[in-house]
Amino acid sequence: MMTLERENMSVIQGTGNVSIPKRQYHQIDLEYHSASNALWTYMKPLGVPCFNLGMVEELHHTFTDVQRHDGQFFHENAWSPVDYFVIASRHPSTFNLGGDLALFIRLIKARDRHALMNYAKLCVDGIYTRLCNYNASAMTISLVQGDALGGGFEFALSSNIIVAERGVRMGFPEIMFNLFPGMGAYSLLSRRIGMRAAEKMMISGNTYLAEDLEKLGVVDLVVPPGEGNKAVFEMIQKQSKRLNGLRAIYECRRHTNPISYKELLDITSIWVDSALKLTDKDLHMMNRLVHSQRRQQDQRAQTEASSFYLAAA
């Protein structure tokens, strides 16, 4: 795991003149809404909107920090309670494309099992932290306003509630390069729709519209495009009077159909071993997806630059 650089840390004063280190994040934004006790985490990965190692570590750091403080967030010089943990994306068309395929290719070619496992464990730690509701009496919400593929879909599934905008696509394309989504997908999806349906979805490699996933019981609420944020705020407002009961219901779900940390680690170990068995042909297919993602990102950057210059003219 990369160490936290000193220049990325600042010190703020807590109550009782206690110095509290605060990480200066580059690939996530944290917003605390005191009116609803909601902490929003927005992903904004550099380059291709995937789980690059830097963003995975930033998520791991902030999740661990909140968990260590019993689900509280340091806001305006005081520890504040969090009733809702919302995960969303700043990218206009993508929630997250999943694992860093370029990194996977390098590590597989180098036969670096330790580094692959380290990356996978960081992802599992983040998912498990959300499954445990940060060890707090809180609820988790995924707001999916753009495509969520592979690990991005896995991450969305780690929440109590999934809100998605109509038209966004989700799925597990890993079978295209002879692999499977190994950082929580099997455990999370099978708990929602059953083992056989989950396997069918992963084996197909297909992507599914949010409205179809709502019918299957994967997505909890589908709203019109552009109305995701509003829908989540309204949901939180409506739930405020029955929050205690709702939290208890989701806690019952966790105890009735538990996912252990060991289960997630055992499966991700299978993923690492499977990744190291990929052939050159499989890696070539993975590399084609990497280039496709980069082209799409470059085209988006060019479009944004053109729009900026036209607006400035």
Buried (B, 14 or more C-beta within 10 A) or exposed (E): EEEBEEEEEEEEEEEEEEEBEEBEBEBBEBEBBEEBBBBBBBBBBEBBBBBBBBBBBBBBBBBBBBBEBEBBBBBEEEBEBBBBBBBBBBBEEBBBBBBBBBBBBEBBEEEBBEBBBBBBBBBBBBBBBBBBBBEBBBBBBBBBBBBBBBBBBBBBBBBBBBBBBBBBBBBBBBBEBBBBBBBBBBBBBBBBBEEEBBBEBBEEBEBBBBBBBBEBEBBBBBBEEEBBBEBBBEBBEEBBEEBEEBBEEBBEEBEEEEBEBEBBBEBBBEBBEBBEEBEEEBBEBBBEBBEEBEEBBEEBEEEEEEEEEEEEE
